[in-house]
Amino acid sequence: MPETRTLSLEQACYLAVHDYPGGAPAVAATYGNNAGTLQKNLNPTQTGHKLGALDVQQILDLTKDPRILDAMCSRVGAVWLQLDDMGPASDMAMLDTFTELFTRVGEMSKKVQQSLEDGRVNIAELKELEICAFRMNQAAFYVVERAKQFM
């Protein structure tokens, strides 16, 4: 899961399509859409073209890019989980999941310390704290999901 700053939904979709093998032509072709239209919809300077809900859904369905979910969820304080990657239950898998949680808690602690070094938190530091908190909460929910495998 790549670490990202909070992006707008449009930025996240642009990057997801740009990074996808074959780019906009490949994404558009998958759904029988026009690549030029998709590129215009993704271009922030094209004021007459905007991404629609179906565009976002298709881009997410194909790319599975977590930046899109980050962009949507961060706006409403939600946390998303990719549960199909959990793998089979085992003691070691649970320990790995728990270790990931503590790693994320450590990262959050370090970011708080760095942010407060000058006695204040600026916008960039706040965004970093938000991402750390988001990832830490995800890790906590993954522990719960992993525990459910042992029921």
BELTA-V144462 format. One record per helix or strand of 3 or more residues. SS is the DSSP state (H for helix, E for strand). FROM is the first residue (numbers start at 0). TO is the last residue. If there is no record, write none. Layout:
{{SS FROM TO} {SS FROM TO}}
//
This chain:
{{H 8 18} {H 22 29} {H 34 41} {H 52 62} {H 65 73} {H 82 84} {H 90 114} {H 122 147}}
//
